[in-house]
Amino acid sequence: MDAVDPTPMPPPPLVIRRATAADADVQWDILRVVLAAGDTYAWPTAPSREQGLALLHPPGGHTFVAEREGRIVGTYFLKANAMGPGDHVANCGYMVAPAARGQGVGDALCRHSLDTARGLGFRAMQFNAVVSTNRGAVRAWQRCGFQIVGTVPGAFRHPVHGDVDLHVMHRTL
Ligand SMILES: CC(C)(COP(=O)(O)OP(=O)(O)OC[C@H]1O[C@@H](n2cnc3c(N)ncnc32)[C@H](O)[C@@H]1OP(=O)(O)O)[C@@H](O)C(=O)NCCC(=O)NCCS
């Protein structure tokens, strides 16, 4: 009998590519679940499909999806955080399908966005509203080199914890 190889199988590779119109249904599936939970984004909790997809495809921005074994498991957008003299700082928003969380997809999306932002000429990246109770996200972004540079007290009405803080997170590129 063959010995059982104890080495864990590496996860199937993740392919991150630009989103196309054909990805909209899956992006909407991910987005509406994230927003309905109401615990991570200061966005409408029950947007229309059109309104929700518009948030994922901001004007002048870039939207990507992550695929594993041909299935979309996450998505993110990248845009300038501000206009005019503030447009050298990028901003992103990431969402991973619930079943795919905790497997490094968010980390991979963030690292991809840092490379993409550098390639586009951005010099820093800023997240304006990371919910303080979203500990997995805060830890993931810190691992990707972000620091909490400020905290806005009670700026987010969490469905379970009530008014909680929002962190501004930043890193140079
Ligand atoms: C935040 C988010 C993008 C991270 O994606 P992810 O693929 O789960 O991230 P990673 O696998 O790289 O792990 C990040 C952290 O998630 C946490 N995590 C592990 N399993 C998890 C699970 N099943 N569900 C949620 N988070 C989990 C871990 O704490 C991990 O941090 P750790 O390694 O220090 O323990 C994802 O949870 C998500 O889409 N959440 C809802 C939307 C959101 O919060 N977006 C970010 C707004 S700032």
The ligand as a Gaussian input file, in Angstrom:
#p B3LYP/6-31G(d) Opt

LIG

0 1
 C      -12.205000      41.395000       4.644000
 C      -12.138000      40.345000       3.550000
 C      -12.007000      41.030000       2.175000
 C      -10.893000      39.502000       3.821000
 O      -10.848000      38.482000       2.845000
 P      -10.330000      37.002000       3.201000
 O      -10.145000      36.289000       1.912000
 O      -11.197000      36.389000       4.225000
 O       -8.939000      37.393000       3.848000
 P       -7.719000      36.445000       4.219000
 O       -8.028000      35.015000       3.988000
 O       -6.549000      37.049000       3.530000
 O       -7.619000      36.602000       5.797000
 C       -7.839000      37.790000       6.460000
 C       -8.363000      37.505000       7.850000
 O       -9.665000      36.954000       7.710000
 C       -9.969000      36.259000       8.906000
 N      -10.768000      35.071000       8.602000
 C      -10.421000      33.791000       8.649000
 N      -11.442000      33.013000       8.322000
 C      -12.473000      33.823000       8.062000
 C      -13.796000      33.607000       7.679000
 N      -14.285000      32.375000       7.470000
 N      -14.581000      34.689000       7.491000
 C      -14.096000      35.922000       7.677000
 N      -12.837000      36.177000       8.048000
 C      -12.034000      35.143000       8.232000
 C       -8.725000      35.872000       9.525000
 O       -8.772000      36.453000      10.812000
 C       -7.629000      36.497000       8.681000
 O       -6.743000      37.126000       9.487000
 P       -5.671000      36.251000      10.327000
 O       -4.922000      35.439000       9.302000
 O       -4.868000      37.276000      11.006000
 O       -6.442000      35.390000      11.261000
 C      -13.385000      39.404000       3.567000
 O      -13.533000      38.859000       4.865000
 C      -14.676000      40.102000       3.165000
 O      -15.013000      40.190000       2.002000
 N      -15.404000      40.621000       4.164000
 C      -16.641000      41.357000       3.906000
 C      -16.345000      42.675000       3.197000
 C      -15.234000      43.463000       3.883000
 O      -15.150000      43.489000       5.096000
 N      -14.389000      44.114000       3.053000
 C      -13.305000      44.922000       3.548000
 C      -13.792000      46.239000       3.997000
 S      -12.461000      47.190000       4.726000

